[in-house]
Structures are given as structure tokens and as C-alpha cells.
Amino acid sequence: MIFPSHDSCMIFSNDEIRTYFICELEKCNITCSCIVGERYVNKDVAENYDYITFDGEKQDFFISFSQGEASIFINDDEIMFIDDNEKRYYTIEDTYDNIVYEGSLTELSHKEILMKLVSIIKLLYGSRKMRVLKKPLPNQNLLYPRFDYKLLLENPFIQCGIYRFDNIVIEINS
């Protein structure tokens, strides 16, 4: 375990986000617009980012960073990455109709977590349509139900294939 039970693995510095997230996405020609509060800001700002959008001012595709959680929003869907130590506080109201990553994040470094988020965003970027299928997981011992998810994407910019992120499978069809 990289992060002790009292430390949050989901609190990133702006420097980590710039280095392991924004720069990696920009290498793939994905434009990242940073938002603090309601203002678009330069990526070198000292204040913590609230959101990073990938579709400019439309804001239909973005990520939010908050204490204990990062969430990717694409159109009407939310993919939640919750700190392992915080999941016990989440209820069905918090996760209802959202896609919740159930892999262990405390086992990963900040760089590894951010690179996982980059990998998912690269698959979602440019997709035309997404359909979500879900199947309940056994051992429902949290306050919210757990699922295996299959995201069916039409994306002409990504090679067809199946990409697995623990309980989330992304299947790309052009």
C-alpha cells in the first residue's frame, strides 16, 4: 500500500496534474482548459484546479478533482474514481446511475493514478456515442451497489478493441 489508511490517494498537486495529466494529454493533441471556480485560468496558476475541460467551453467532456475523488464527465455520464479510504462514506445517492471504478487506488502512485485517467480520457476523446451496460458484483458490503461496467463506444479515432480497467471495460467500435 503506497498510501497509509489516513492519507488520501486522490489529492493531487497542480504540478502533478500538469506533469502526468495535462502534458500527457497535450502530447496526443487533446486540448486541456483549466478552470478554477468559474474562471478559465492558465495551467501554471497556483490555485488548485476545479475542472479541466477537453471540449473547450461546451463542457460536455471534463474532469473534476475534489478531495477524495476524481470524476470524468462525458455528456450525461459520470465515471467516479473514489479514494479507497473514502468509499465507506459513499451511499447509493452519491453513486446512483454513475460508473464507479472499483480497483484499488491506494496501491498506485499519483503518477499511476493520473496515467490511468489519461488512458481512459484518450479512449473517450472523439467518441460519437456511448452506451453503458452494467452487471452487479458479488460481495455488496458497501453502502452503494457495485457493478462491472461495459462502455460501448463508437470512436473513429481509436483502434477497435477492448480495454480493461479493473471493473470497467471499454469496447471501441469505429
Sequence and secondary structure as in RCSB ss.txt:
>XXXX:A:sequence
MIFPSHDSCMIFSNDEIRTYFICELEKCNITCSCIVGERYVNKDVAENYDYITFDGEKQDFFISFSQGEASIFIN
DDEIMFIDDNEKRYYTIEDTYDNIVYEGSLTELSHKEILMKLVSIIKLLYGSRKMRVLKKPLPNQNLLYPRFDYK
LLLENPFIQCGIYRFDNIVIEINS
>XXXX:A:secstr
  S TTS TT   HHHHIIIIIHHHHTTT   EEEETTEEE TT SS  SEEESSGGG SEEEEEETTEEEEEET
TEEEEEE TTTGGG  HHHHTTSEE  S STTS HHHHHHHHHHHHHHHTT SEEEEEEEE S   SSS  EEEE
EEEE TTS SEEEEETTEEEEEE 
